[in-house]
Amino acid sequence: MRPLAQRERRLIALGVLFALVAVVVLGIIVPLVGGMAERAIARSELVATYVRNQRVLAGIPVWRAQAVEQKSNGEKFAIVAPTEALAAEMLKQRINRMTGEEGGAVQTISEIQGDAPEGWVRVRADLQLTMGQLYKSLARLESEAPYVVVGYLSVAADRASKTGHAAPMDVRIEVSAPVRLGQPA
């Protein structure tokens, strides 16, 4: 084997030097800096979580006050009755009374058994109302306690299209409300 020339020895020395620098940079410095960056990101996420948790903890007294208020207003949001059957009857009476007071006519009112979730009652009513009566009835359902959920509303104005003037409409409405078992206050 022939001896290496001066130029070749310098090239090999430079290659070995670059390899050593690459090993030091890639093997030691990059993982060290990367680990520091990952810890900085984790630290900032922990600080953000801590700040968020402090805000949540600061809100606990407000939530307690709201819970007490909601307990005192519970009768506004549920029908209080000894049984669910009586609650359904109370809801039927409410719709019947409301329709009568607004000047409408009740065709049928019936309880819907299968679709109501546990602790709720659902009632379907077929009514005859004018546009004004329908508007006032919906406003009353929205604003009078116990508050109810209107799950379905269908309006058929067949008579108005046949006669050419405003006439009572056929209205089908499904109303549901939560039930709180107990004696009414």
GROMACS elastic network, one bead per residue, 0.5 to 0.9 nm:
[ bonds ]
;  ai    aj funct       b0    kb
    1     4     6  0.89867   500
    4     7     6  0.80704   500
    4     8     6  0.59844   500
    4     9     6  0.62453   500
    5     8     6  0.51968   500
    5     9     6  0.62358   500
    5    10     6  0.87255   500
    6     9     6  0.51625   500
    6    10     6  0.63280   500
    6    11     6  0.87592   500
    7    10     6  0.51562   500
    7    11     6  0.62964   500
    7    12     6  0.87370   500
    8    11     6  0.50493   500
    8    12     6  0.61953   500
    8    13     6  0.85229   500
    9    12     6  0.51341   500
    9    13     6  0.60462   500
    9    14     6  0.85107   500
   10    14     6  0.60170   500
   10    15     6  0.85044   500
   11    14     6  0.50638   500
   11    15     6  0.61213   500
   11    16     6  0.86188   500
   12    16     6  0.61200   500
   12    17     6  0.84338   500
   13    16     6  0.51159   500
   13    17     6  0.59996   500
   13    18     6  0.85605   500
   14    18     6  0.60645   500
   14    19     6  0.84756   500
   15    18     6  0.51024   500
   15    19     6  0.60758   500
   15    20     6  0.85783   500
   16    20     6  0.61169   500
   16    21     6  0.85545   500
   17    20     6  0.51114   500
   17    21     6  0.61295   500
   17    22     6  0.85125   500
   18    21     6  0.50046   500
   18    22     6  0.59639   500
   18    23     6  0.84897   500
   19    22     6  0.50059   500
   19    23     6  0.60836   500
   19    24     6  0.85551   500
   20    23     6  0.50466   500
   20    24     6  0.61133   500
   20    25     6  0.84966   500
   21    24     6  0.50822   500
   21    25     6  0.59598   500
   21    26     6  0.83381   500
   22    25     6  0.50507   500
   22    26     6  0.56851   500
   22    27     6  0.77692   500
   23    26     6  0.52763   500
   23    27     6  0.52580   500
   23    28     6  0.75834   500
   24    27     6  0.52604   500
   24    28     6  0.53653   500
   24    29     6  0.66424   500
   24    30     6  0.87728   500
   25    28     6  0.56889   500
   25    30     6  0.59771   500
   25    31     6  0.87389   500
   26    29     6  0.62544   500
   26    30     6  0.53379   500
   26    31     6  0.72471   500
   27    30     6  0.66950   500
   27    31     6  0.67229   500
   27    32     6  0.87872   500
   28    31     6  0.58051   500
   28    32     6  0.61215   500
   28    33     6  0.87175   500
   29    32     6  0.50863   500
   29    33     6  0.60452   500
   29    34     6  0.83531   500
   30    33     6  0.52116   500
   30    34     6  0.58176   500
   30    35     6  0.83768   500
   31    35     6  0.58697   500
   31    36     6  0.84413   500
   32    35     6  0.52353   500
   32    36     6  0.62967   500
   32    37     6  0.87272   500
   33    36     6  0.50534   500
   33    37     6  0.61833   500
   33    38     6  0.86511   500
   34    37     6  0.50346   500
   34    38     6  0.61381   500
   34    39     6  0.85571   500
   35    38     6  0.50582   500
   35    39     6  0.61036   500
   35    40     6  0.85082   500
   36    39     6  0.51106   500
   36    40     6  0.61258   500
   36    41     6  0.86942   500
   37    41     6  0.62495   500
   37    42     6  0.86084   500
   38    41     6  0.51247   500
   38    42     6  0.61302   500
   38    43     6  0.84601   500
   39    43     6  0.58861   500
   39    44     6  0.85307   500
   40    44     6  0.61925   500
   40    45     6  0.86195   500
   41    44     6  0.51721   500
   41    45     6  0.62289   500
   41    46     6  0.86322   500
   42    45     6  0.50651   500
   42    46     6  0.61366   500
   42    47     6  0.86162   500
   43    46     6  0.50581   500
   43    47     6  0.61827   500
   43    48     6  0.86451   500
   44    47     6  0.50184   500
   44    48     6  0.61826   500
   44    49     6  0.85959   500
   45    48     6  0.50554   500
   45    49     6  0.61485   500
   45    50     6  0.85403   500
   46    50     6  0.60269   500
   46    51     6  0.85796   500
   47    51     6  0.61685   500
   47    52     6  0.85746   500
   48    51     6  0.51440   500
   48    52     6  0.61464   500
   48    53     6  0.85483   500
   49    52     6  0.50707   500
   49    53     6  0.60270   500
   49    54     6  0.85239   500
   50    53     6  0.50720   500
   50    54     6  0.61266   500
   50    55     6  0.87136   500
   51    54     6  0.50557   500
   51    55     6  0.63722   500
   51    56     6  0.87464   500
   52    55     6  0.51526   500
   52    56     6  0.63321   500
   52    57     6  0.87201   500
   53    57     6  0.61045   500
   53    58     6  0.85001   500
   54    57     6  0.50570   500
   54    58     6  0.60709   500
   54    59     6  0.86633   500
   55    58     6  0.50388   500
   55    59     6  0.63491   500
   56    59     6  0.51722   500
   56    60     6  0.67504   500
   57    60     6  0.54342   500
   57    61     6  0.83888   500
   58    61     6  0.71011   500
   58    62     6  0.82048   500
   59    62     6  0.53359   500
   59    63     6  0.62608   500
   59    64     6  0.87476   500
   60    63     6  0.50216   500
   60    64     6  0.61260   500
   60    65     6  0.86555   500
   61    64     6  0.50473   500
   61    65     6  0.62728   500
   61    66     6  0.86207   500
   62    65     6  0.51519   500
   62    66     6  0.62014   500
   62    67     6  0.86212   500
   63    67     6  0.60301   500
   63    68     6  0.85945   500
   64    67     6  0.50026   500
   64    68     6  0.62553   500
   64    69     6  0.85984   500
   65    68     6  0.51723   500
   65    69     6  0.62187   500
   65    70     6  0.86020   500
   66    70     6  0.60210   500
   66    71     6  0.85674   500
   67    71     6  0.61535   500
   67    72     6  0.86372   500
   68    71     6  0.51426   500
   68    72     6  0.63462   500
   68    73     6  0.86992   500
   69    72     6  0.51410   500
   69    73     6  0.61971   500
   69    74     6  0.85264   500
   70    74     6  0.57961   500
   71    74     6  0.50561   500
   71    75     6  0.83614   500
   72    75     6  0.76412   500
   73    76     6  0.56234   500
   73    77     6  0.73860   500
   74    77     6  0.54496   500
   74    78     6  0.65335   500
   74   146     6  0.89124   500
   74   180     6  0.88714   500
   75    78     6  0.54045   500
   75    79     6  0.67119   500
   75    80     6  0.67341   500
   75   145     6  0.77514   500
   75   146     6  0.65225   500
   75   180     6  0.82951   500
   75   184     6  0.87222   500
   75   185     6  0.87352   500
   76    79     6  0.78710   500
   76   144     6  0.82985   500
   76   147     6  0.60991   500
   77   145     6  0.68059   500
   77   146     6  0.50415   500
   77   147     6  0.51354   500
   77   148     6  0.74411   500
   77   177     6  0.78714   500
   77   178     6  0.72195   500
   77   179     6  0.87864   500
   78   120     6  0.88167   500
   78   145     6  0.83093   500
   78   146     6  0.56050   500
   78   147     6  0.69706   500
   78   148     6  0.79881   500
   78   177     6  0.62780   500
   78   179     6  0.52066   500
   78   180     6  0.59949   500
   79    87     6  0.61560   500
   79    88     6  0.88477   500
   79    90     6  0.80006   500
   79    91     6  0.80733   500
   79   145     6  0.88565   500
   79   146     6  0.61159   500
   79   147     6  0.85985   500
   79   177     6  0.68734   500
   79   178     6  0.62933   500
   79   180     6  0.60091   500
   79   181     6  0.82450   500
   79   184     6  0.84926   500
   80    83     6  0.87058   500
   80    87     6  0.70183   500
   80   146     6  0.89758   500
   80   178     6  0.88204   500
   80   179     6  0.59811   500
   80   181     6  0.58021   500
   80   182     6  0.60390   500
   80   183     6  0.65488   500
   80   184     6  0.53382   500
   80   185     6  0.82162   500
   81    84     6  0.69383   500
   81    85     6  0.86287   500
   81    86     6  0.61680   500
   81    87     6  0.53933   500
   81    90     6  0.84354   500
   81   179     6  0.71127   500
   81   180     6  0.65364   500
   81   181     6  0.52718   500
   81   182     6  0.54265   500
   81   183     6  0.57325   500
   81   184     6  0.60086   500
   82    85     6  0.85958   500
   82    86     6  0.68779   500
   82    87     6  0.77444   500
   82   180     6  0.82167   500
   82   181     6  0.51428   500
   82   183     6  0.57034   500
   82   184     6  0.79890   500
   83    86     6  0.53565   500
   83    87     6  0.63785   500
   83    88     6  0.88151   500
   83   179     6  0.84489   500
   83   180     6  0.86867   500
   83   181     6  0.61121   500
   83   182     6  0.78055   500
   84    88     6  0.61652   500
   84    89     6  0.85842   500
   84   119     6  0.76951   500
   84   120     6  0.77432   500
   84   121     6  0.68278   500
   84   179     6  0.67053   500
   84   180     6  0.85374   500
   84   181     6  0.74671   500
   85    88     6  0.51241   500
   85    89     6  0.62964   500
   85    90     6  0.86859   500
   85   111     6  0.89525   500
   85   121     6  0.82049   500
   86    90     6  0.61118   500
   86    91     6  0.86046   500
   87    91     6  0.62552   500
   87    92     6  0.86435   500
   87   120     6  0.89259   500
   87   121     6  0.70647   500
   87   177     6  0.88742   500
   87   179     6  0.66737   500
   87   180     6  0.87940   500
   87   181     6  0.87638   500
   88    91     6  0.50707   500
   88    92     6  0.62083   500
   88    93     6  0.86393   500
   88   110     6  0.88972   500
   88   111     6  0.65749   500
   88   120     6  0.88943   500
   88   121     6  0.56771   500
   88   122     6  0.70249   500
   88   123     6  0.69832   500
   88   176     6  0.89717   500
   88   177     6  0.88055   500
   88   179     6  0.88903   500
   89    93     6  0.61522   500
   89    94     6  0.85655   500
   89   111     6  0.82089   500
   90    93     6  0.50567   500
   90    94     6  0.61514   500
   90    95     6  0.87694   500
   91    94     6  0.50066   500
   91    95     6  0.63525   500
   91    96     6  0.85713   500
   91   121     6  0.82803   500
   91   122     6  0.83887   500
   91   123     6  0.72324   500
   91   175     6  0.84011   500
   91   176     6  0.83674   500
   91   177     6  0.81035   500
   92    95     6  0.52820   500
   92    96     6  0.60944   500
   92    97     6  0.85235   500
   92   109     6  0.64897   500
   92   110     6  0.74476   500
   92   111     6  0.79104   500
   92   123     6  0.67797   500
   92   124     6  0.85967   500
   92   125     6  0.82109   500
   93    97     6  0.58801   500
   93    98     6  0.83334   500
   94    97     6  0.51528   500
   94    98     6  0.59580   500
   94    99     6  0.84832   500
   95    98     6  0.50877   500
   95    99     6  0.60242   500
   95   100     6  0.84883   500
   95   106     6  0.88118   500
   95   109     6  0.83633   500
   95   125     6  0.78318   500
   95   137     6  0.88248   500
   95   141     6  0.86827   500
   96    99     6  0.52928   500
   96   100     6  0.61786   500
   96   101     6  0.86327   500
   96   105     6  0.86159   500
   96   106     6  0.66754   500
   96   109     6  0.79615   500
   96   125     6  0.87280   500
   97   100     6  0.51337   500
   97   101     6  0.60707   500
   97   102     6  0.86002   500
   98   101     6  0.51632   500
   98   102     6  0.62114   500
   98   103     6  0.86776   500
   98   104     6  0.86735   500
   98   137     6  0.67440   500
   98   140     6  0.79316   500
   98   141     6  0.86691   500
   99   102     6  0.52105   500
   99   103     6  0.62746   500
   99   104     6  0.51015   500
   99   105     6  0.65079   500
   99   106     6  0.68799   500
   99   127     6  0.78274   500
   99   128     6  0.88230   500
   99   129     6  0.81227   500
   99   133     6  0.80635   500
   99   134     6  0.88236   500
   99   137     6  0.69459   500
  100   103     6  0.51059   500
  100   104     6  0.55887   500
  100   105     6  0.65769   500
  100   106     6  0.77531   500
  101   104     6  0.76084   500
  102   129     6  0.86014   500
  102   132     6  0.89416   500
  102   133     6  0.57337   500
  102   134     6  0.84816   500
  102   136     6  0.72698   500
  102   137     6  0.69762   500
  103   129     6  0.77452   500
  103   130     6  0.88995   500
  103   133     6  0.70465   500
  104   127     6  0.71011   500
  104   128     6  0.57278   500
  104   130     6  0.74368   500
  104   133     6  0.67988   500
  104   134     6  0.85415   500
  104   168     6  0.83759   500
  105   126     6  0.88702   500
  105   127     6  0.57098   500
  105   128     6  0.50728   500
  105   129     6  0.67577   500
  106   109     6  0.74344   500
  106   125     6  0.74651   500
  106   126     6  0.63523   500
  106   128     6  0.64437   500
  106   129     6  0.88638   500
  107   125     6  0.75129   500
  107   126     6  0.53478   500
  107   127     6  0.54279   500
  107   128     6  0.72906   500
  108   124     6  0.81034   500
  108   125     6  0.56165   500
  108   126     6  0.52014   500
  108   127     6  0.71852   500
  109   123     6  0.69807   500
  109   124     6  0.57268   500
  109   126     6  0.64362   500
  109   127     6  0.85810   500
  110   122     6  0.87415   500
  110   123     6  0.56661   500
  110   124     6  0.53920   500
  110   125     6  0.64417   500
  111   121     6  0.75941   500
  111   122     6  0.58999   500
  111   124     6  0.61723   500
  111   125     6  0.87283   500
  112   115     6  0.65541   500
  112   116     6  0.70674   500
  112   121     6  0.76611   500
  112   122     6  0.53693   500
  112   123     6  0.54835   500
  112   124     6  0.66018   500
  112   174     6  0.87069   500
  113   116     6  0.63093   500
  113   121     6  0.78434   500
  113   122     6  0.72435   500
  113   123     6  0.86129   500
  114   117     6  0.82645   500
  115   121     6  0.89700   500
  115   122     6  0.76051   500
  116   119     6  0.80328   500
  116   120     6  0.57449   500
  116   121     6  0.57730   500
  116   122     6  0.57181   500
  116   176     6  0.76337   500
  117   120     6  0.55719   500
  117   121     6  0.77286   500
  117   122     6  0.88837   500
  117   178     6  0.89797   500
  118   121     6  0.83624   500
  118   178     6  0.87725   500
  119   177     6  0.87040   500
  119   178     6  0.58395   500
  119   179     6  0.54282   500
  119   180     6  0.73699   500
  119   181     6  0.87057   500
  120   176     6  0.67182   500
  120   177     6  0.55385   500
  120   179     6  0.53615   500
  120   180     6  0.87366   500
  121   175     6  0.83874   500
  121   176     6  0.54823   500
  121   177     6  0.56356   500
  121   178     6  0.64229   500
  121   179     6  0.68924   500
  122   151     6  0.89745   500
  122   174     6  0.68768   500
  122   175     6  0.56566   500
  122   177     6  0.66657   500
  122   178     6  0.89388   500
  123   173     6  0.82265   500
  123   174     6  0.55888   500
  123   175     6  0.53576   500
  123   176     6  0.62332   500
  123   177     6  0.89610   500
  124   152     6  0.88038   500
  124   172     6  0.70888   500
  124   173     6  0.57290   500
  124   175     6  0.64876   500
  124   176     6  0.88146   500
  125   171     6  0.79935   500
  125   172     6  0.56964   500
  125   173     6  0.54444   500
  125   174     6  0.64692   500
  125   175     6  0.83054   500
  126   170     6  0.71039   500
  126   171     6  0.57149   500
  126   173     6  0.66788   500
  127   169     6  0.80614   500
  127   170     6  0.59056   500
  127   171     6  0.50244   500
  127   172     6  0.62879   500
  127   173     6  0.80690   500
  128   134     6  0.89045   500
  128   168     6  0.57398   500
  128   169     6  0.53977   500
  128   171     6  0.59355   500
  128   172     6  0.87866   500
  129   132     6  0.78832   500
  129   133     6  0.55885   500
  129   134     6  0.57603   500
  129   167     6  0.84625   500
  129   169     6  0.53183   500
  129   170     6  0.67270   500
  129   171     6  0.68723   500
  130   133     6  0.51270   500
  130   134     6  0.60856   500
  130   135     6  0.85856   500
  130   166     6  0.77170   500
  130   167     6  0.64198   500
  130   169     6  0.57983   500
  130   170     6  0.88023   500
  131   134     6  0.51270   500
  131   135     6  0.62053   500
  131   136     6  0.87023   500
  131   166     6  0.83479   500
  131   167     6  0.85779   500
  131   168     6  0.75382   500
  131   169     6  0.75061   500
  132   135     6  0.50982   500
  132   136     6  0.61980   500
  132   137     6  0.85047   500
  133   136     6  0.51384   500
  133   137     6  0.59615   500
  133   138     6  0.85483   500
  134   137     6  0.50581   500
  134   138     6  0.61411   500
  134   139     6  0.85191   500
  134   169     6  0.89052   500
  134   171     6  0.82899   500
  135   138     6  0.53168   500
  135   139     6  0.61807   500
  135   140     6  0.86788   500
  136   139     6  0.50059   500
  136   140     6  0.61508   500
  136   141     6  0.86602   500
  137   140     6  0.51019   500
  137   141     6  0.62365   500
  137   142     6  0.86099   500
  138   141     6  0.50419   500
  138   142     6  0.61517   500
  138   143     6  0.86582   500
  138   150     6  0.88447   500
  139   142     6  0.50785   500
  139   143     6  0.61475   500
  139   144     6  0.84183   500
  140   143     6  0.51699   500
  140   144     6  0.55972   500
  141   144     6  0.58128   500
  141   145     6  0.80856   500
  141   146     6  0.87279   500
  141   147     6  0.69010   500
  141   148     6  0.66693   500
  141   149     6  0.84478   500
  141   150     6  0.83487   500
  142   145     6  0.83450   500
  142   147     6  0.65504   500
  142   148     6  0.71880   500
  142   149     6  0.83536   500
  142   150     6  0.88713   500
  143   146     6  0.87783   500
  143   147     6  0.70871   500
  144   147     6  0.61780   500
  144   148     6  0.87516   500
  145   148     6  0.79391   500
  146   177     6  0.79884   500
  147   177     6  0.72069   500
  147   178     6  0.89942   500
  148   175     6  0.65159   500
  148   176     6  0.57949   500
  148   178     6  0.78464   500
  149   174     6  0.84271   500
  149   175     6  0.56044   500
  149   176     6  0.51932   500
  149   177     6  0.61274   500
  150   153     6  0.72569   500
  150   173     6  0.71970   500
  150   174     6  0.59113   500
  150   176     6  0.64951   500
  150   177     6  0.89116   500
  151   173     6  0.76436   500
  151   174     6  0.54835   500
  151   175     6  0.58276   500
  151   176     6  0.69954   500
  152   172     6  0.76783   500
  152   173     6  0.54634   500
  152   175     6  0.73048   500
  153   171     6  0.71347   500
  153   172     6  0.56991   500
  153   174     6  0.65587   500
  153   175     6  0.89543   500
  154   170     6  0.80625   500
  154   171     6  0.56024   500
  154   172     6  0.50317   500
  154   173     6  0.64099   500
  155   169     6  0.65578   500
  155   170     6  0.58090   500
  155   172     6  0.65931   500
  155   173     6  0.86990   500
  156   159     6  0.84781   500
  156   169     6  0.56968   500
  156   170     6  0.50706   500
  156   171     6  0.64241   500
  156   172     6  0.86458   500
  157   160     6  0.54865   500
  157   161     6  0.66452   500
  157   166     6  0.86536   500
  157   167     6  0.75945   500
  157   168     6  0.73875   500
  157   170     6  0.64943   500
  157   171     6  0.87399   500
  158   161     6  0.53193   500
  158   162     6  0.64012   500
  158   163     6  0.88194   500
  158   167     6  0.88324   500
  158   169     6  0.73068   500
  158   170     6  0.81069   500
  159   162     6  0.51119   500
  159   163     6  0.60622   500
  159   164     6  0.81148   500
  159   165     6  0.84660   500
  159   166     6  0.81891   500
  159   167     6  0.61994   500
  159   168     6  0.74230   500
  159   169     6  0.72470   500
  159   170     6  0.89768   500
  160   163     6  0.53065   500
  160   164     6  0.54480   500
  160   165     6  0.53473   500
  160   166     6  0.52539   500
  160   167     6  0.51344   500
  160   168     6  0.76407   500
  160   169     6  0.77438   500
  161   164     6  0.53398   500
  161   165     6  0.73920   500
  161   166     6  0.84857   500
  161   167     6  0.89272   500
  162   165     6  0.83207   500
  163   166     6  0.81156   500
  163   167     6  0.81135   500
  164   167     6  0.87701   500
  166   169     6  0.87032   500
  181   184     6  0.88796   500
